[in-house]
Amino acid sequence: MFENKSGYSQTSNKDLHFILKIFSLCLPILGFLIYAKKKNSEPKAATSACEMAIAGIFIGISIKLFLYAYQR
């Protein structure tokens, strides 16, 4: 983490924007890229992006299995 002369931590506690959460869910690779970019400066937003990317992977696998099982 970065600290200035007063010892104040410059990390942000803001959450990830709703639109970026949707993009991270639909395109998990984007979520992992957002996580990598924001993990030091905005840890809460980075965690949200990573959680949505992981959820997107599991949802995608579930849909693929469902479609495979009920193909015929």
C-alpha positions as CSV (number, residue, x, y, z in Angstrom):
1,M,0.0,0.0,0.0
2,F,1.1,3.5,-0.6
3,E,1.5,5.9,2.3
4,N,2.1,9.6,2.2
5,K,4.1,11.6,4.7
6,S,1.2,11.8,7.2
7,G,1.0,8.0,7.3
8,Y,-2.4,8.1,5.7
9,S,-3.2,5.1,3.5
10,Q,-4.2,6.0,0.0
11,T,-6.4,3.0,-0.7
12,S,-10.0,3.5,-1.6
13,N,-12.9,1.6,0.0
14,K,-15.3,2.1,-2.9
15,D,-17.1,-0.8,-4.4
16,L,-17.0,-1.6,-8.1
17,H,-19.5,0.1,-10.4
18,F,-22.6,-1.9,-11.2
19,I,-21.9,-2.0,-15.0
20,L,-18.4,-3.3,-14.4
21,K,-19.8,-6.0,-12.2
22,I,-22.1,-7.1,-15.0
23,F,-19.2,-7.1,-17.5
24,S,-17.1,-9.1,-15.0
25,L,-19.9,-11.7,-14.7
26,C,-20.4,-12.0,-18.4
27,L,-16.7,-11.9,-19.4
28,P,-14.7,-13.4,-16.5
29,I,-11.4,-12.6,-18.1
30,L,-12.3,-8.9,-17.8
31,G,-13.1,-9.4,-14.1
32,F,-9.7,-10.9,-13.5
33,L,-8.0,-8.0,-15.4
34,I,-9.9,-5.5,-13.2
35,Y,-8.9,-7.4,-10.1
36,A,-5.2,-7.3,-11.2
37,K,-5.4,-3.6,-11.9
38,K,-7.2,-2.5,-8.7
39,K,-6.0,-5.0,-6.1
40,N,-3.6,-2.5,-4.4
41,S,-5.5,0.8,-4.9
42,E,-9.1,-0.3,-4.5
43,P,-9.2,-3.6,-2.6
44,K,-13.0,-3.7,-2.2
45,A,-13.6,-3.1,-5.9
46,A,-11.0,-5.7,-6.8
47,T,-12.6,-8.3,-4.6
48,S,-16.0,-7.6,-6.2
49,A,-14.6,-8.0,-9.7
50,C,-12.9,-11.3,-8.8
51,E,-16.1,-12.6,-7.1
52,M,-18.1,-11.8,-10.1
53,A,-15.6,-13.4,-12.5
54,I,-15.6,-16.6,-10.5
55,A,-19.4,-16.6,-10.4
56,G,-19.4,-16.1,-14.2
57,I,-17.2,-19.1,-14.7
58,F,-19.5,-21.3,-12.6
59,I,-22.6,-20.0,-14.2
60,G,-21.1,-20.6,-17.7
61,I,-20.2,-24.2,-16.8
62,S,-23.6,-24.8,-15.3
63,I,-25.3,-23.5,-18.5
64,K,-23.1,-25.6,-20.7
65,L,-23.8,-28.8,-18.6
66,F,-27.5,-28.1,-18.7
67,L,-27.6,-27.6,-22.4
68,Y,-25.4,-30.7,-23.0
69,A,-27.7,-32.8,-20.8
70,Y,-30.9,-31.7,-22.5
71,Q,-29.7,-31.5,-26.1
72,R,-32.1,-34.2,-27.4
